[in-house]
Amino acid sequence: MLDTAVHSSRLIRDHVPAHVDCDVLFVTATRDRAPDAARARDVWLPHVGGAFREVEVDCRHADLLGPQALGELGPVVAAALDPAGRK
């Protein structure tokens, strides 16, 4: 188990994120976000070549796939995936 932890630590430390040329729809759970947490746009934008849109949901991260969050996110994701831009 210790070997796995050391290996995982090295992977995280040495990883250099690639640049992607696509739009990003980023979902942030706001209820358990630390007040001093970095903003998603600030962290991800240097790695994204397309548009960056952040949707904030008033829930905990663990609840992002729960019924309340999905009720809010479903239409947002559907609109983002609709090539005709219908809502």
N, C-alpha and C positions, 0 to 999 in steps of 0.2 A: 504494500500500500504506500509506503514511503517513496519507493521508486516511481510510482505513478504520480504522486504529488510533485515530486521534483521535476519529472518530465513535463507535466502540465504547466508548472511554473515557468520552465524554459520556453515552452511554446508560446505562452502569453507574453513573456518578456521580449522574445525575438520576433514576434509577428509584426510585419509591416503591411498595413491595409492597402489594397489595390485601389486605384481610381476607377470608378464605374461611370459610363456615359449613359445614364438613364434617369428618369424621374423617380423621386422617392416620396412615398407617403409614410411618414413616421408617426407612430402612435405613442403618446406619453400618458402614463397613469399619474395623475397629479396628487392623489390623496396621500401616498407614502413617499413622495419625492422630498428629499432633504432640501431645506431652504438654500443651501450653498451648492447644490448639485449643478454641474455644468449643463448648459442648455443644449438640447439635441442639435439644433442648427449649428451652433459653434463647433461641436465635435465632429459632425458628419459632413458639413458643407465642403470642407477641403477635399473630400473623397468622392464627391458627386458632381458629375458633369451636366446633369439636367436640373429640372426644377425640384425644389425641396419644399414639401408642405408638411407641417406638423399639426396633428390633431390631438388636442388635450382632452382626456376623459377623466371625469371626477370619480375615480375608483382606485383601489390598490392594484399594484402590478399583478398580483395573484388573481385578481378578478377580471382581467382584461378579456377573457373568453367566457365570462359569465353572461347571463341573459340581459342584464341591464346595460353593460358595456356594449355587447353585440347589437343590441337594439339601436344604440347610437352609432356604432361603427359600420353596421351593415350597409346602410344607404351611402355612407361616405366612400366605402370601398367599392360598392357597385358603381357609383358615379365615376370614380377614378378609373375603373376598368372598362367603362363604356366608351368605345371609340367614337361614337356619335356625339358624346357629351350630353346625353339626355339625363335628366334627374328623376 
